[in-house]
């Protein structure tokens, strides 16, 4: 059995602009998609081309002229993967942020925050939701800086090839777990 912890996040308020003159964020296009080969595989670049062909929006962040990060805004729920096995049920008024990756040479420079801020502002007509692994502290902090808050928290289980999600709640007397099909289980 494999267990993952997932935070579903949503932009809940707008924050100030994040400006770093060393970082330039641009939409990914067929003309610049290969710029990410310095930290993405050729197979990922082909996937990006497919994403573009069906209307998803990608962004590259360049740090001092070098492609340092990618992030995607998905407009259709087929790509809204939470953990390894769950598709987020994308409401009509939302887009989904995901498939972000930073070149390891550029960790801890705040590039993710600048790029995500740009992507949110480039899509003002939709609420942006997303998923962050609950133990990915750096990404949680970066998303909080641009206005995301955790809206739901799940434990994701993969048992014999089938996925189950358990929504978790923090209560005064401990934790309460509600299975995704609505049954509530109270701890001992």
Secondary structure, 3 states (H helix, E strand, C coil): CEEEEEEEEEECCCCCCCCCCCEEEEECCCCCHHHHHHCCCHHHHHHHHHHHHCCCEEEEEEECCEEEEEEEEECCHHHCEECCCEECCCCCCEEEEEEEEECHHHCCCCHHHHHHHHHHHCCCCCEEEEEEECCCHHHHHHHHHCCEEEEEEEEEEEECCEEEEEEEEEECCEEEEEECCCCEEECC
